[in-house]
Amino acid sequence: MTLLRDERLAAAFDHAARGYDTLVAANPGYHAHLRRSVRRLGLPGRGQGLRLLDLGCGTGASTAALRSVLPAARITAVDASAGMLRRAAAKPWAGGVSFVHAPAERLGEAGVTGPFDAVFAAYLLRNVTDPDAVLATVRGLLRPGGRLGVHEYTLRGRRTDRAVWTLVCRGVVQPAATLLGDGPLYRHLWRSVVDFDTAGRFARRLGAAGFDHVRALPLPGWQTGITHTFVARRAHAPKEDA
């Protein structure tokens, strides 16, 4: 199958927005894993005085994780899907959270400017056409030493990891999504993970993009070997400038 990209992917997420929260709620540990990834950023205290970018916020699950762990931080949540963003913005939020409709590739055009103390991107980078360009944008939005957290489906590289991922997608996720009329999006989900970087390769991609202190940390449960948290810091100079 052909992967969905750009406007086609945003349109698929628009259509899926109405049932998205129901599907992710059926994933054991989904919200707890997001909170774990936020904690792995190692940001101080309750986030007082910090400015955070939630890149690819979807219906707000990642935003809620940031808010839970760092309730005093100011959060700018961005997504390319208007339908997903409407769902997120309609939820009850305390002050300090704002939502912006924009693709990750065109943040500046939407008025999203740095510096941010941290950027959190959940389930985003395997979906963009040019992840290196998006990482360059993210690096430019971070203050020197600012932190990046990526929560992503990145297979460890073993055959069993791909087999478990395929079994879950084809046996559970895709049948449920098809009943909701969102089969193409969740077939894209399976293929996008299989075609994307392994965890080791993505960690190297972060290093090449000008991030240091890169760590790839597995998540527990059935997602071990399938989903990882990547934490890194903006290096003071990218490697090509050194």
N, C-alpha and C positions, 0 to 999 in steps of 0.2 A: 504494500500500500504506500501511497505518497503521504509524507508528513504534511500536516497543516502548518501554515506559516502566516505571519503578519495579519492582514485583514481577515483572511479565512479562519485563522485560529481565534482571533478576537470575536468573530461572529459566532463560532461554535461555542465559545464560553458564554457569550450573551444568551444563547439558547439554553445552555445547561444551567444557568444561574439559579433558576427556580428550584431545581432539585439537588443542587451541589452540596448544600449543608447536610441533607439527608444521607447522601452517599458517603461523605467523609465521616459522618458520625458512626457509620458501620465499620470503620477501620479501627481496630483496637489500638489505642495509644496515640491516635493522630494528634490530638490537642496536647497531650502530655509530652509527646516528642518535640513539638514546636517549642513548648516552654523550656524543655531541656536544652534545645539548641540556643535559645536566647540566653539562658544562664551560662552557657559555654563561652559566650562573648566576654565574660568576666568584667562587665561594666560595674562601676562602684555604686554602692548603696541602692537607693530607689530610683536612680536615674536623674536626680535633682540637677538641673542646669544642663542636661544633655539634650542634644538635638539628633533625632534618629530618622532614617529613611527606611520605610517598609516598601521594598521594590517588588511589585507583583503581588499585591495584597489580596487579590481575589475577593471573596465575600467577607474578609476580615478576620479569618482564623489566625493568621500571623500577626495581625495588628493586636488582637486580643492577647496573644502570647506575650508580645512586647509590653502591653499595658499591664498584664498580670505580674510580670517579673520586675518591670521598671515603671511603676505607676506615676512617678513624678516627671518623667521625660516628656518632651514635646515630640510628637510623631507626625511625620508627613507620610501618608499611605497613597501609593500610586498603582494604577492598573490600566492596561490597555483596553479592557473589556468594560464598556459602559454598563452592561447588565450586571456584571459581578460587582462593580463599584457601587451601583445603586443599592444592591443588597447590603453591602458593607456599611455604607453611609446611613442607611435606615436603622441600623442597630443602635441601642443606647450606649453612648460614650460619654465619659466625663470630659472636661475641658482638656485642651492640649492635643487633640487629634484632628487632623485635617485630611481631606481626601482630594486627590487630583487625578483627572482622567488623562492619561498619556502613555504611549508606548515607552518602553525602557530606552529605546534608541533616540527619543526626541524629548527628553526631560527639560532641556533648556527652553525649548519652544513653549512649554507649558508653564514656565516660570519657576521650575524646581531648581534652586541654586543652593550651593554649599556655603560654608563648610558644614558637614555633618560629623558628629562624633562617632557614629556607627551606621552602617548600612546592613540591613537584613533582607535576604532574598530567598524565599521559600518556593521550591518547585517552579523556578523561573528559567534558569539559564539554559536548560536543555530545550526550551521552547523558542528561543530567539534564533534568528537567522545567523547572526554573527556574535557569538558569546564573547569573543575577544574585544570587539568594539564596545559592547556593553560594560565589560570589566574596565576598559579604559575610561569610560564615562564615570563609572563608580569611583575609580581611583581619583579622578579629578574633583569629585564632590566631597571626598573625605579630607578632613584636616590631616596634616602629617602625623603619623602614628595612629590615625583613626582606625577603627576595627571593622572588619567585614565578616559577616556570618552568612554562610550559604547552607541551606537545608535542602537536600536534593536527592532524588533517586539516582544513585551512581553505583552500578554493580561492582562488587569487589573483583570480579573477573573469573570466578570459578563457574564450572558448568552447572553446579547445583544452585547457585544464586539465580542464574537465568531461568533454570527450570522452575524454581519456586515462584519467581516473578510471573512467568508465563502461566503457571497453574492458577495463581490468584486472579490474574487479569481475565483469562478465558473462562475460568470456572465460576467466578463470583462477580467481578466488576463489570465486565462487558455484558453479561446477560441482564443485570440490573439496569445498566445504562441504556441498553436497547429498549427495554420496556418504557423508559422515560423519553425515548426518541433521540438519545444522544450517543448512539453507537459509534459514529465516526470519530467523535472527540476521544472516546475511551479506547478505540483501536489506535488512535494516534498516541495516547498515553503509553500503551504497551510498546509500540515501535520506537517512540522517542527515547525511552529508557534504554532499549536494546542497542540503539544506534549511537547513543551519547558516550561520553568519556567513561572509562572505568574510574574508580575513586583515585587511584594513583595518578592516572593521566590528568584528571582534573586538578589535583593538587599541584602538579607541575605547571599546568596552565596558569594557575594563580601566581606562581612564582615568576613566570615569564611576563605576566601583566604588571609587575611592579609591586607585588605584595610579598612580605616576608613573615617569619614566624608562622608559617602555614602548617596547620594540623588537620588531618582527616580522622574524624572520630565516629565510630559506628553507633548506631542506635539499637536498642534491645528488641527482643521479641522476634516475630516472624520477619521483621525487616532487617535483621542483622545480615550484613553482606549485600543489602539492597539499597538502604537509605543511610546517608552519612551527613554529619555536620562538618562543615569546613570552616575553620576560624583562621583569620589572617589579619595582618596589619598593613596599612599603607606604608611602604618603604619611603624613605625620604627622597630617594631618587630612583627612577626605574632603571632596570639593568642596562638598557641601551644608552642611558645617559652617563653611566658610571665610567 
